Amino acid sequence: MDCPRCRQLLTAKTIEQIELPTCESCSGMFLESGALDRIAEPHAGDLEFSTLDAETFSHEDNYGTTDCPRCSGQPMKKVEFNIYTGIILDYCEGCRGFWLDGKELDRINDEVRALNESSSEPVAPAMLWFANFIWSLPR
């Protein structure tokens, strides 16, 4: 399998006991379906599902069209990791795999850590009162 960016042969790199085809030149990596949830920071839920749910596939990045390294010649779609993160990944509808460029896994892990920290913060009593008030209004 060749890197869709550099055209170099991808080599196996092991993360969380999963072998990932990785480019030694640009540090990009190909993730089979389900691998993102297994190698990302610990989290609740399904990162791949939340990334693809209601996705428009209308994002741009600096790389343009990318062909899937697994499904030779199959153009990948541009998806935004989660929502409003600005992390644009390449996704293959054929094999359901993701291509992550250089530091995108690091950026994903930073985002997951931030989400984990924000969900563990206690809610201010005033916010709880306000939320309960809003929900009690007639609809």
C-alpha positions in Angstrom: 0.0 0.0 0.0 1.4 3.4 -1.0 1.0 6.8 0.8 -1.6 8.9 -1.0 0.5 12.0 -0.4 4.1 11.0 -1.0 3.6 7.8 -3.0 6.1 6.1 -0.6 5.5 2.5 0.5 3.6 2.5 3.9 5.2 0.5 6.7 3.5 -1.0 9.8 3.5 1.1 13.0 1.9 -0.4 16.1 -0.3 1.8 18.3 -2.4 0.3 21.0 -1.6 -3.2 19.7 -3.0 -2.3 16.2 -0.7 -2.3 13.2 -1.3 0.8 11.1 0.1 1.4 7.6 2.2 4.6 8.1 4.3 6.8 5.9 7.8 7.3 7.2 8.2 10.4 5.0 5.0 12.5 6.0 3.9 10.5 9.1 0.4 10.0 7.6 -1.4 6.8 8.5 -4.3 4.7 7.2 -6.9 3.5 9.7 -9.2 0.6 9.0 -12.8 1.0 10.1 -13.0 0.9 13.9 -9.3 1.7 14.5 -9.8 5.4 15.4 -11.9 4.5 18.4 -9.2 2.0 19.5 -6.2 4.3 19.2 -7.6 7.6 20.3 -7.5 8.9 23.9 -10.0 7.0 26.1 -13.5 8.4 25.5 -17.1 7.7 25.8 -19.1 7.0 22.6 -18.0 6.2 19.0 -15.7 8.8 17.5 -16.1 7.4 14.0 -19.9 7.5 14.2 -20.0 11.0 15.6 -17.6 12.2 12.9 -19.7 10.7 10.1 -23.2 11.3 11.5 -24.9 14.0 9.4 -21.7 14.7 7.6 -21.9 16.9 4.5 -18.6 15.8 2.9 -18.1 19.4 1.8 -14.9 20.4 3.6 -11.6 21.6 2.2 -8.1 21.1 3.3 -4.6 21.9 1.9 -4.3 18.5 0.2 -7.2 18.4 -2.3 -8.6 15.0 -3.5 -7.0 11.9 -2.0 -7.4 8.4 -3.3 -7.8 5.6 -0.7 -4.6 3.6 -0.3 -6.7 0.5 0.4 -9.2 0.8 -2.5 -6.7 2.0 -5.2 -8.3 4.8 -7.3 -11.3 5.3 -5.0 -11.5 9.1 -4.1 -11.9 9.7 -0.4 -14.4 12.2 1.1 -13.4 15.1 3.3 -14.9 14.8 6.8 -14.5 17.0 9.8 -13.6 15.2 13.0 -16.5 15.5 15.4 -18.0 18.9 14.8 -16.4 22.4 14.7 -12.9 21.1 15.3 -11.3 22.2 12.0 -9.6 18.7 11.8 -10.4 17.5 8.3 -9.8 13.8 7.7 -10.1 11.8 4.5 -12.7 9.0 4.6 -13.3 6.2 2.1 -17.0 5.2 1.7 -15.8 1.9 0.1 -13.8 0.3 2.9 -14.9 2.9 5.6 -11.2 3.7 6.4 -9.7 7.0 7.3 -6.4 8.7 6.2 -4.9 10.8 8.9 -2.2 13.3 7.9 0.9 14.0 10.0 -0.2 15.5 13.3 -3.9 14.8 12.9 -3.9 12.0 15.5 -2.3 14.3 18.0 -4.9 17.0 17.3 -7.7 14.4 17.7 -6.3 13.3 21.0 -6.0 16.9 22.2 -9.7 17.4 21.2 -10.8 14.2 23.0 -8.8 15.3 26.2 -10.5 18.7 26.1 -13.9 17.1 25.7 -13.2 14.7 28.6 -12.1 17.6 30.8 -15.1 19.7 30.0 -17.6 16.9 30.6 -16.1 16.3 34.1 -16.4 19.9 35.2 -19.3 20.5 37.7 -22.2 22.5 36.4 -22.8 25.8 38.2 -26.0 25.8 40.3 -27.2 28.9 38.4 -26.9 27.0 35.1 -28.8 24.1 36.5 -31.6 26.4 37.7 -31.7 28.1 34.3 -31.8 24.8 32.4 -34.6 23.4 34.6 -36.5 26.7 34.1 -36.2 26.5 30.3 -37.3 22.9 30.3 -40.3 23.6 32.5 -41.7 26.3 30.1 -44.8 25.2 28.1 -44.2 24.2 24.6 
